[in-house]
Amino acid sequence: MSKHSINGKVVLIAGGVKNLGGLLARDLAQQGAKAVVVHYNSASSQGDANATAAALEALGTQAVVLQADLTTAGAVEKLFSDAVAAVGRPDIAINTVGKVLKKPMAEITEAEYDEMMAVNSKTAFFFLKEAGKHLNDNGKICTIVTSLLGAFTPFYAAYAGSKAPVEQFTRAAAKELGARGISVTAVGPGPMDTPFFYPAEGQDAVNYHKTAAALSPFSRTGLTDIEDVVPFIRNLVSDGWWVTGQTILINGGYTTK
Ligand SMILES: NC(=O)c1ccc[n+]([C@@H]2O[C@H](COP(=O)([O-])OP(=O)(O)OC[C@H]3O[C@@H](n4cnc5c(N)ncnc54)[C@H](OP(=O)(O)O)[C@@H]3O)[C@@H](O)[C@H]2O)c1
């Protein structure tokens, strides 16, 4: 078993039962992961959790499903300790947890601000902390952020602003864990064609993203397919381990930095 291959490794994915996280879970199982622990939060994700677990088992990978709201440090610690109890220390930990809010700053309430910070920022911080404590040496950690970190655009102050600290958390964790061979990265997809994208956007914005070829130099829709993001993350958490401390935008040229 090579130090950096996925074959035979233990994987933990927060938000791992559907959309980007669900595809990542299936992909890493296809690469030969020994066990994949997939987390979900909402009761409405239970069906996706069952389907993902069945898909992983069909690929010969041990599947463990854990449910939690991860907005407290204790919940993130429990996620990792339950995963270790079930399948041993992870080699790869990926955090896809996120929540979007599109609103002018003047309309954002204190409760909405606090929720954005809790889901996008606090969860990511404690995920990195617990991953550092629980991962095997030569492990890989990746957090999903957003391509809005490279954008100059209104209405995403709370969403992009609560993902932005992850860039600095990633740098710090990469420095602190590097001596153990652990790489730490963040990936910011472009607006992805998943149910996450649509509720926060008005119809005008959806139409714009779907039709504006100018959003990508590739002259196609500006929306990113999760199938175009997964191979990059797969590489970062395996042979691409030499990339560390960095936040990389995967978006067909939608935004850059
Ligand atoms: N889709 C886009 O346009 C887009 C673009 C750029 C970046 N992103 C980022 O990409 C990531 C994945 O998004 P996606 O499109 O694949 O949608 P998604 O499946 O809805 O991903 C969001 C995940 O966050 C989880 N989550 C939300 N609140 C939580 C909480 N309090 N505790 C624990 N988990 C919680 C959700 O679980 P439950 O649903 O079970 O609550 C879900 O698994 C997110 O971080 C998002 O910010 C998305």
The ligand as an ORCA input file, in Angstrom:
! r2SCAN-3c Opt
* xyz 0 1
  N     -23.447     24.089     -4.943
  C     -22.784     25.237     -5.101
  O     -23.157     26.110     -5.890
  C     -21.487     25.465     -4.353
  C     -20.536     26.317     -4.912
  C     -19.329     26.514     -4.240
  C     -19.096     25.901     -3.051
  N     -20.039     25.073     -2.515
  C     -19.718     24.412     -1.248
  O     -19.585     23.046     -1.542
  C     -19.944     22.268     -0.391
  C     -20.880     21.153     -0.816
  O     -22.032     21.702     -1.398
  P     -23.059     20.841     -2.277
  O     -23.419     21.643     -3.450
  O     -22.520     19.458     -2.458
  O     -24.396     20.849     -1.365
  P     -24.811     20.029     -0.065
  O     -24.856     18.575     -0.360
  O     -26.075     20.633      0.419
  O     -23.628     20.293      0.949
  C     -23.740     21.001      2.145
  C     -23.523     20.029      3.281
  O     -23.424     20.728      4.517
  C     -24.128     19.968      5.478
  N     -24.515     20.812      6.604
  C     -25.248     21.961      6.561
  N     -25.432     22.431      7.800
  C     -24.794     21.572      8.656
  C     -24.618     21.518     10.049
  N     -25.149     22.437     10.866
  N     -23.901     20.492     10.587
  C     -23.373     19.557      9.774
  N     -23.494     19.538      8.435
  C     -24.213     20.536      7.877
  C     -25.318     19.423      4.744
  O     -25.917     18.332      5.422
  P     -27.512     18.168      5.454
  O     -28.017     18.525      4.086
  O     -27.708     16.737      5.829
  O     -27.997     19.147      6.499
  C     -24.668     19.012      3.418
  O     -24.125     17.719      3.523
  C     -20.512     23.266      0.624
  O     -19.524     23.543      1.581
  C     -20.788     24.515     -0.193
  O     -20.646     25.695      0.580
  C     -21.222     24.827     -3.139
*
